[in-house]
């Protein structure tokens, strides 16, 4: 069983028990810390904790316990699922990223057995380390160590043979996972919308119904959208809709397609509405071995790409051949070749000298070997500073450091990237500065051509430097125009298997390894690998183009909305084949396989990641300023000096150096903190507004309470005045009214009521419109008494009068219910007076004195 470095036995530190230089992996000094036993693993079911790491429809096929990840010296459990290799740490039970790789991203794998010297107690037995090396398409090299005599390595190896080489396209995980929540919309609609944007008709929104009816043939004064290939009968690798010159009919287009390889005729991929300049693409012309074949239809179509410049002669045409000149001539033997400037009016032929797909594949392999050799964490578990006493890096030895730099140059990868960048910058400069039209092609027009036209469009159009525009660019120039992703990734197509990952030669299955396992055939294609796959068409063409985009992002950090992390996630999704966007070789094959309905969408997945954090997500470029670069970007030749892309090339071998730089990391932290403070500020403002509304409501209620209190106080004053008035009126009738402290009222009868002083002066009480009481001394006795209080019956004096009234019974009922109440009449005291005159008598305060 695996033991940590701190727990290894002292006998392992003795010289006679250590690995000799000839019997161990190069620089794998960490292996002397591992001890292997003969204990077979105990059969057990998949732990419940593993299910939390599995994706939807992901199933475990094989598991291996007590496996060691040599790169990091971590022990854990290795699971082979229908989607990936999943390595969980034994201690933390978390996923170790470097040991977890999608099956589709595995380029090669092989078994390795390294012999170890026998121990002091086993002089006649030879121990060996059971290793499994995984070489990925994403620049990583992984080595797993298995326990001897457990047959776990064989089980994992056989599972990889089955799962990395699916028998058909529908065996991929993308179909098992289904669209799920990342449902795909038809990319044909997005392609038509992009065409309309180029034509200046952005107001038009395409639909599936319009595509089915063929109602999408729009046009402007120069160009039109053609449906000549709507059924893919003219060219099976071209999109269903093409952007062509308006002056060329569909019949002429079909005639011109016969002169181009695979019928990939010249088609417009980008146009400038202001100047009329266009960027077109095609495949090589079929000029024959003698280079003398011509086509009038093809020449007229190419000439129509050069519209008339206002007030000037016809614009110039550049035909950019991406191949080296010698390669173009060699293709003439197979019927291909290149154009002659004499046959195309005002044209100039330019060769860019970009190598073919095989050279790119070998170059990336050498770069992968380089970063693994000189990285801080390599596949043999040893840092380059410690390997062979430090000779690989020299520990400051200048000659050794110079040798490593020379090795980087020998990979040729940066030279290839620079060549693609220079060609694209040259094309963009001709279109932007000269208003010239450029036709780009290579052999088939789907590898180097896609690189050049898409990169030139990125330099010319600021829209493609946004996240949404970048998606439109990839879908148009790579997916719609038929870059063979399945062949380049080694995945199966609709017709059958592609170029599957292959097993390396097993010559190293026994014996010692003088070099690290990854340095034996992980770079250039070996003869054994070529024998295994007779026609290996896999190549990192799209990866190289994304690398070029990252170089432009490094040179112009303010011009791009997306960041390097967005590009890395895009490549990881493409290599994993988890989604259906990059499956098959053409738009026609994806439609035949039902990719759009059966598989998830990569763009929806990436958009979902950004939604979680908003503008502070790692996919957004913090320095993006759309106003600073709102036009074409034309980098000078001196600036086109590429470097190793750390976020992608160094993330496995040099993880600390691949974090994007401390400045960007700190800036992102500050941005995230600023976003948090902004949200806190918005929350505080919301609470302040709520508090303000509450305060206003309370002020309003207080004002209403104050008004109500004032009205009640006025009513009390009026009631007091009326009570006093009624009291005096009752006293004038011969009664004495007494109020107790409890508010009760007692009434007594005077003995000599006739002695009550009489006053001849009467006042008439009136009530004005404001409710105030006024009096008039000029009123006569004919005026009736006015009662001011509405609730007169509630007055205690009136209730007293009612109790003394002779017309009331003991039950409190009136004996004269239909007559007027005598409470205010003289019958109470048998007063001889004119009742009508008394009824008109108004009571005034001065009448009774102060």
Secondary structure by P-SEA (a helix, b strand, c coil): cccccccccccccccccccccccccccccccccccccccccccccccccccccccccccccccccccccccccbbbbbbbccccbbbbbccccccccccccccccccccbbbbbbbccccccccbbbbbbbbbbbbcccbbbbbbbbcccaaaaaaaaaaaaaaccccccccccccccccccccccaaaaaaaaaaaaaccccccccaaaaaacccccccccbbbbcccccccccccccccccccccccaaaaaaaaaaccccccccccccccccccbbbbbcccccccccccccaaaaaaaaacccccccccbbbbbbbccccaaaaaaaccccbbbbbcccccbbbbbbcccccaaaaaaaaaaaaaaaaaacccccccccccccccccccccccaaaaaaaaaaaaaaaaaaaaaaaaaaaaaaaaaaaaccbbbbbbcccccaaaaaaaaaaaaacccccccaaaaaaaaaaccccccccccccccccccccccccccccccccccccccccccccccccccaaaaaacccccccaaaaaaaaaaaaaaaaccccccccaaaaaaaaaaaaaccccccccccaaaaaaacccccbbbaaaaaaaaaaacccccccccccccccccccbbbbccccccccccccccccccccccccccaaaaaaaaaaaaaaaaaaaaaaaaaaaaaaaaaaaaaaaaaaaaaaaaaaaaaaaaaaaaaaaaaaaaaaaabbbbbbccccbbbbbbbccccccccccbbbbbbbccccbbbbbcccccccccccccccccccaaaaaaaaaccccccccccccccccccccccccccccccaaaaaabbbbcccccc
